[in-house]
């Protein structure tokens, strides 16, 4: 298709016409002159199609946030992704039957849960970077100093000191909210990863049964209930932290 588009380029057509005209001017037969023009056009299109850089792939609509390498959230995310891979492996190894059907139906939910955990991990890293911008020790010391000055301040500077104290208090409040959100995010990442680990272990245990006839529908349904609990937990944490930091 790129070759065809190059054939229609205006500059290519102009070059071909010029070449054909030059060939006709040196008294080549008309058919031969047209052949020269066609050959030039084809050669030019072929070279352009081969050398023109390919268009850059379109970016995803919403790129996932970066996760800090080596951070606790990165470790829990890797563990969750490994559990998801293990679940897919079990799904592919099961013989046809109720358990295989149930596990196969759960795979999209596992993938959705992993996507949410990736976002939580990215938000955890972003929260950590934001926390690093606020020095709680320095803020606390500044707060204590301002409070001390306010006790003996003259009326003409009391208003300025009060505003300064409010600004420092705002920094302290931001640090407290970020710290709380980071703890909640890390706790949910750990819970999600360990929950998926347990889900894989249970699926492997059920797959080791001698046959699906030994498994009742309640036992098989437990897998779905476990996964739904994990999914709901990570989604609720994502929504709660988004509200608290907005």
C-alpha contacts under 8 A as a table, 3 or more apart, distances in Angstrom:
res1	aa1	res2	aa2	distance
1	X	4	X	5.12
1	X	5	X	6.30
2	X	5	X	5.08
2	X	6	X	6.20
2	X	49	X	5.72
3	X	6	X	5.12
3	X	7	X	6.42
3	X	45	X	5.90
3	X	46	X	6.13
3	X	48	X	7.93
3	X	49	X	5.35
4	X	7	X	5.15
4	X	8	X	6.82
4	X	45	X	7.84
5	X	8	X	5.34
5	X	9	X	6.70
6	X	9	X	5.17
6	X	12	X	7.42
6	X	45	X	4.88
6	X	46	X	7.75
6	X	48	X	6.88
6	X	49	X	6.58
7	X	12	X	6.67
7	X	13	X	7.38
7	X	41	X	6.76
7	X	42	X	6.94
7	X	45	X	5.45
8	X	12	X	7.23
8	X	13	X	6.98
9	X	12	X	5.32
9	X	13	X	6.46
10	X	13	X	5.15
10	X	14	X	6.20
11	X	14	X	5.03
11	X	15	X	6.12
12	X	15	X	5.12
12	X	16	X	6.19
12	X	41	X	5.87
12	X	44	X	6.67
12	X	45	X	7.16
13	X	16	X	5.11
13	X	17	X	6.17
13	X	41	X	6.60
14	X	17	X	5.13
14	X	18	X	6.13
15	X	18	X	5.14
15	X	19	X	6.18
15	X	37	X	7.90
15	X	40	X	7.49
15	X	41	X	7.10
16	X	19	X	5.13
16	X	20	X	6.16
16	X	36	X	7.84
16	X	37	X	4.37
16	X	38	X	6.41
16	X	39	X	7.93
16	X	40	X	5.59
16	X	41	X	5.08
17	X	20	X	5.10
17	X	21	X	6.10
17	X	37	X	5.94
18	X	21	X	5.05
18	X	22	X	6.17
18	X	37	X	7.57
19	X	22	X	5.09
19	X	23	X	6.22
19	X	33	X	7.94
19	X	36	X	6.70
19	X	37	X	5.33
19	X	40	X	7.20
20	X	23	X	5.09
20	X	24	X	6.20
20	X	33	X	4.85
20	X	34	X	5.51
20	X	35	X	7.60
20	X	36	X	5.73
20	X	37	X	4.41
21	X	24	X	5.05
21	X	25	X	6.07
21	X	33	X	7.09
22	X	25	X	4.97
22	X	26	X	6.58
22	X	33	X	7.98
23	X	26	X	5.48
23	X	27	X	6.86
23	X	28	X	5.79
23	X	32	X	7.87
23	X	33	X	5.06
23	X	36	X	7.09
24	X	27	X	5.10
24	X	28	X	5.11
24	X	29	X	6.70
24	X	30	X	6.37
24	X	33	X	5.37
25	X	28	X	7.29
28	X	32	X	6.21
28	X	33	X	6.03
29	X	32	X	5.19
29	X	33	X	6.11
30	X	33	X	4.99
30	X	34	X	6.16
31	X	34	X	5.16
31	X	35	X	6.18
32	X	35	X	4.87
32	X	36	X	6.25
33	X	36	X	5.10
33	X	37	X	6.42
34	X	37	X	5.08
34	X	38	X	6.17
35	X	38	X	5.04
35	X	39	X	6.04
36	X	39	X	5.12
36	X	40	X	6.19
37	X	40	X	5.18
37	X	41	X	6.17
38	X	41	X	5.09
38	X	42	X	6.14
39	X	42	X	5.16
39	X	43	X	6.06
40	X	43	X	5.13
40	X	44	X	6.02
41	X	44	X	5.20
41	X	45	X	6.14
42	X	45	X	5.16
42	X	46	X	6.06
43	X	46	X	5.14
43	X	47	X	6.24
44	X	47	X	5.32
44	X	48	X	6.14
45	X	48	X	5.13
45	X	49	X	5.95
46	X	49	X	5.22
46	X	50	X	6.18
47	X	50	X	5.18
47	X	51	X	6.08
48	X	51	X	5.24
48	X	52	X	5.55
49	X	52	X	5.63
59	X	63	X	7.71
60	X	63	X	5.69
64	X	118	X	7.36
64	X	119	X	6.37
64	X	122	X	7.24
65	X	118	X	7.97
65	X	119	X	6.44
65	X	122	X	4.67
65	X	123	X	6.93
66	X	122	X	5.22
66	X	125	X	7.36
66	X	126	X	7.91
67	X	71	X	7.92
67	X	73	X	7.43
67	X	74	X	6.18
67	X	121	X	6.04
67	X	122	X	4.67
67	X	123	X	7.97
67	X	124	X	7.86
67	X	125	X	5.61
67	X	126	X	7.95
68	X	71	X	5.63
68	X	73	X	7.78
68	X	74	X	6.55
68	X	122	X	7.70
68	X	125	X	5.64
69	X	74	X	6.14
70	X	74	X	6.14
70	X	75	X	6.90
71	X	74	X	5.17
71	X	75	X	6.49
71	X	125	X	7.88
72	X	75	X	5.11
72	X	76	X	6.36
72	X	186	X	7.68
73	X	76	X	5.18
73	X	77	X	6.05
73	X	121	X	5.30
73	X	124	X	6.82
73	X	125	X	7.31
73	X	186	X	6.36
73	X	189	X	6.88
74	X	77	X	5.09
74	X	78	X	6.17
74	X	121	X	6.69
75	X	78	X	5.21
75	X	79	X	6.31
76	X	79	X	5.04
76	X	80	X	6.21
76	X	189	X	6.12
76	X	190	X	5.86
76	X	193	X	6.07
77	X	80	X	5.05
77	X	81	X	6.16
77	X	117	X	6.77
77	X	118	X	6.65
77	X	121	X	6.77
77	X	189	X	7.03
77	X	193	X	6.95
78	X	81	X	5.09
78	X	82	X	6.11
79	X	82	X	5.09
79	X	83	X	6.27
79	X	193	X	5.99
80	X	83	X	5.05
80	X	84	X	6.29
80	X	114	X	6.99
80	X	192	X	7.08
80	X	193	X	4.27
80	X	194	X	7.41
80	X	196	X	6.38
80	X	197	X	7.26
81	X	84	X	4.99
81	X	85	X	6.26
81	X	114	X	6.66
82	X	85	X	5.05
82	X	86	X	6.24
83	X	86	X	4.96
83	X	87	X	6.20
83	X	193	X	7.49
83	X	196	X	5.84
83	X	197	X	5.40
83	X	200	X	6.50
84	X	87	X	5.02
84	X	88	X	6.31
84	X	110	X	6.55
84	X	111	X	7.31
84	X	114	X	7.56
84	X	196	X	7.11
84	X	200	X	7.92
85	X	88	X	5.14
85	X	89	X	6.21
86	X	89	X	4.98
86	X	90	X	6.28
86	X	200	X	6.59
87	X	90	X	5.16
87	X	91	X	6.19
87	X	107	X	7.68
87	X	200	X	5.48
87	X	203	X	7.64
88	X	91	X	4.98
88	X	92	X	6.25
88	X	107	X	6.88
89	X	92	X	5.23
89	X	93	X	6.36
90	X	93	X	5.13
90	X	94	X	6.38
90	X	203	X	7.42
90	X	204	X	6.74
90	X	207	X	7.80
91	X	94	X	5.65
91	X	100	X	6.40
91	X	103	X	5.83
91	X	104	X	5.91
94	X	99	X	7.82
94	X	100	X	5.49
94	X	207	X	6.84
95	X	100	X	6.38
96	X	99	X	7.87
96	X	100	X	5.65
96	X	101	X	7.20
97	X	100	X	5.29
97	X	101	X	6.17
97	X	212	X	6.45
98	X	101	X	5.09
98	X	102	X	6.12
98	X	212	X	6.77
98	X	220	X	7.84
99	X	102	X	5.09
99	X	103	X	6.10
99	X	207	X	7.75
99	X	212	X	6.64
99	X	220	X	6.20
100	X	103	X	5.22
100	X	104	X	6.01
101	X	104	X	5.17
101	X	105	X	6.20
102	X	105	X	5.16
102	X	106	X	6.38
102	X	220	X	7.24
102	X	221	X	7.86
102	X	224	X	7.76
103	X	106	X	5.09
103	X	107	X	6.60
103	X	203	X	7.94
103	X	223	X	7.99
104	X	107	X	5.47
105	X	108	X	6.88
105	X	109	X	7.94
106	X	109	X	5.31
106	X	110	X	6.29
106	X	224	X	6.87
106	X	227	X	7.89
107	X	110	X	5.03
107	X	111	X	6.25
108	X	111	X	5.01
108	X	112	X	6.15
109	X	112	X	4.96
109	X	113	X	6.10
109	X	227	X	7.74
109	X	231	X	7.62
110	X	113	X	5.05
110	X	114	X	6.25
110	X	227	X	7.42
110	X	231	X	7.94
111	X	114	X	5.11
111	X	115	X	6.32
112	X	115	X	5.12
112	X	116	X	6.38
113	X	116	X	5.12
113	X	117	X	6.20
113	X	230	X	7.73
113	X	231	X	5.44
113	X	234	X	7.31
114	X	117	X	4.94
114	X	118	X	6.15
115	X	118	X	5.07
115	X	119	X	6.47
116	X	119	X	5.13
116	X	120	X	6.23
116	X	234	X	6.73
116	X	235	X	6.85
116	X	238	X	7.67
117	X	120	X	4.88
117	X	121	X	6.03
117	X	189	X	6.50
117	X	192	X	7.55
117	X	234	X	6.79
118	X	121	X	5.05
118	X	122	X	6.18
119	X	122	X	5.03
119	X	123	X	6.10
120	X	123	X	5.02
120	X	124	X	6.05
120	X	185	X	6.44
120	X	189	X	7.20
120	X	238	X	6.44
121	X	124	X	4.99
121	X	125	X	6.35
121	X	185	X	7.55
121	X	186	X	7.86
121	X	189	X	7.15
122	X	125	X	5.21
122	X	126	X	6.22
123	X	126	X	4.95
123	X	127	X	5.99
123	X	185	X	7.97
124	X	127	X	5.05
124	X	128	X	6.19
124	X	182	X	5.71
124	X	185	X	6.08
124	X	186	X	6.99
125	X	128	X	5.02
125	X	129	X	6.31
126	X	129	X	5.15
126	X	130	X	6.26
127	X	130	X	5.03
127	X	131	X	6.13
127	X	178	X	6.25
127	X	181	X	7.67
127	X	182	X	6.26
128	X	131	X	5.01
128	X	132	X	6.33
128	X	178	X	7.94
128	X	182	X	7.02
129	X	132	X	5.16
129	X	133	X	6.90
130	X	133	X	5.43
130	X	134	X	7.35
130	X	178	X	7.68
131	X	134	X	5.56
131	X	175	X	6.30
131	X	178	X	6.45
131	X	179	X	7.25
132	X	135	X	7.02
134	X	139	X	7.81
134	X	171	X	7.23
134	X	175	X	6.65
135	X	138	X	5.42
135	X	139	X	6.14
136	X	139	X	4.99
136	X	140	X	5.99
136	X	172	X	6.87
136	X	175	X	7.26
137	X	140	X	5.19
137	X	141	X	6.21
138	X	141	X	5.13
138	X	142	X	6.12
139	X	142	X	5.12
139	X	143	X	6.10
139	X	168	X	6.37
139	X	171	X	7.30
139	X	172	X	6.70
140	X	143	X	5.05
140	X	144	X	6.27
140	X	172	X	7.65
141	X	144	X	5.20
141	X	145	X	6.24
142	X	145	X	5.08
142	X	146	X	6.19
142	X	168	X	7.32
143	X	146	X	5.27
143	X	147	X	6.24
143	X	165	X	6.23
143	X	168	X	6.24
143	X	169	X	7.20
144	X	147	X	5.19
144	X	148	X	6.26
145	X	148	X	5.15
145	X	149	X	6.27
146	X	149	X	5.07
146	X	150	X	6.11
146	X	161	X	6.64
146	X	164	X	7.63
146	X	165	X	6.15
147	X	150	X	5.13
147	X	151	X	6.70
147	X	165	X	7.40
148	X	151	X	5.52
148	X	152	X	7.44
149	X	152	X	5.70
149	X	153	X	5.81
149	X	161	X	7.86
150	X	153	X	4.92
150	X	158	X	6.44
150	X	161	X	6.62
150	X	162	X	7.56
153	X	157	X	6.59
153	X	158	X	5.75
154	X	157	X	5.83
154	X	158	X	6.06
155	X	158	X	5.05
155	X	159	X	7.41
156	X	159	X	7.11
157	X	160	X	5.29
157	X	161	X	6.28
158	X	161	X	5.14
158	X	162	X	6.12
159	X	162	X	5.08
159	X	163	X	6.31
160	X	163	X	5.17
160	X	164	X	6.25
161	X	164	X	5.02
161	X	165	X	6.12
162	X	165	X	5.03
162	X	166	X	6.23
163	X	166	X	5.06
163	X	167	X	6.28
164	X	167	X	5.09
164	X	168	X	6.27
165	X	168	X	5.11
165	X	169	X	6.08
166	X	169	X	4.96
166	X	170	X	6.14
167	X	170	X	5.07
167	X	171	X	6.54
168	X	171	X	5.15
168	X	172	X	6.40
169	X	172	X	4.98
169	X	173	X	6.15
170	X	173	X	5.02
170	X	174	X	6.19
171	X	174	X	5.09
171	X	175	X	6.24
172	X	175	X	5.15
172	X	176	X	6.27
173	X	176	X	5.06
173	X	177	X	6.26
174	X	177	X	5.18
174	X	178	X	6.12
175	X	178	X	5.15
175	X	179	X	6.01
176	X	179	X	5.15
176	X	180	X	6.17
177	X	180	X	5.16
177	X	181	X	6.14
177	X	244	X	7.43
177	X	245	X	7.40
178	X	181	X	5.07
178	X	182	X	6.05
178	X	245	X	7.48
179	X	182	X	5.14
179	X	183	X	6.26
180	X	183	X	5.27
180	X	184	X	6.26
181	X	184	X	5.10
181	X	185	X	6.06
181	X	241	X	6.00
181	X	244	X	7.55
181	X	245	X	7.83
182	X	185	X	5.11
182	X	186	X	6.12
183	X	186	X	5.29
183	X	187	X	6.07
184	X	187	X	5.13
184	X	188	X	6.22
184	X	237	X	7.55
184	X	241	X	7.98
185	X	188	X	5.20
185	X	189	X	6.13
185	X	237	X	7.03
185	X	241	X	7.68
186	X	189	X	5.03
186	X	190	X	6.16
187	X	190	X	5.23
187	X	191	X	6.11
188	X	191	X	4.85
188	X	192	X	5.86
188	X	233	X	7.38
188	X	234	X	6.36
188	X	237	X	7.00
189	X	192	X	5.12
189	X	193	X	6.07
189	X	234	X	7.68
190	X	193	X	5.22
190	X	194	X	6.05
191	X	194	X	5.27
191	X	195	X	5.80
191	X	230	X	7.96
192	X	195	X	4.96
192	X	196	X	6.15
192	X	230	X	5.91
192	X	231	X	7.98
192	X	233	X	7.75
192	X	234	X	6.83
193	X	196	X	5.24
193	X	197	X	6.25
194	X	197	X	4.87
194	X	198	X	6.18
195	X	198	X	5.10
195	X	199	X	6.17
195	X	226	X	7.98
195	X	227	X	7.99
195	X	230	X	6.39
196	X	199	X	4.85
196	X	200	X	6.18
196	X	227	X	7.56
196	X	230	X	7.57
197	X	200	X	5.24
197	X	201	X	6.27
198	X	201	X	5.02
198	X	202	X	6.15
199	X	202	X	5.17
199	X	203	X	6.13
199	X	223	X	6.79
199	X	226	X	6.95
199	X	227	X	7.10
200	X	203	X	5.04
200	X	204	X	6.04
201	X	204	X	5.09
201	X	205	X	6.14
202	X	205	X	4.94
202	X	206	X	6.22
202	X	223	X	7.56
203	X	206	X	5.15
203	X	207	X	6.08
203	X	223	X	7.22
204	X	207	X	5.00
204	X	208	X	6.31
205	X	208	X	5.28
205	X	209	X	7.16
206	X	209	X	5.52
206	X	215	X	7.89
209	X	212	X	7.12
209	X	214	X	7.11
209	X	215	X	7.97
210	X	214	X	7.35
211	X	214	X	5.83
211	X	215	X	7.62
212	X	215	X	5.27
213	X	216	X	7.38
215	X	219	X	6.29
215	X	220	X	6.82
216	X	219	X	5.52
216	X	220	X	6.57
217	X	220	X	5.12
217	X	221	X	5.91
218	X	221	X	4.97
218	X	222	X	6.35
219	X	222	X	5.33
219	X	223	X	7.57
220	X	223	X	5.90
220	X	224	X	7.65
221	X	224	X	5.39
221	X	225	X	6.47
222	X	225	X	5.03
222	X	226	X	6.12
223	X	226	X	5.21
223	X	227	X	6.28
224	X	227	X	5.13
224	X	228	X	6.07
225	X	228	X	5.11
225	X	229	X	6.24
226	X	229	X	5.21
226	X	230	X	6.46
227	X	230	X	5.09
227	X	231	X	6.11
228	X	231	X	5.02
228	X	232	X	5.94
229	X	232	X	5.23
229	X	233	X	6.15
230	X	233	X	5.19
230	X	234	X	6.46
231	X	234	X	5.49
231	X	235	X	6.22
232	X	235	X	5.19
232	X	236	X	6.03
233	X	236	X	5.27
233	X	237	X	6.21
234	X	237	X	5.09
234	X	238	X	6.16
235	X	238	X	5.10
235	X	239	X	6.30
236	X	239	X	5.17
236	X	240	X	6.02
237	X	240	X	5.04
237	X	241	X	6.02
238	X	241	X	5.44
238	X	242	X	6.10
239	X	242	X	5.13
239	X	243	X	6.30
240	X	243	X	5.24
240	X	244	X	6.24
241	X	244	X	5.00
241	X	245	X	6.10
242	X	245	X	5.42
242	X	246	X	6.02
243	X	246	X	5.25
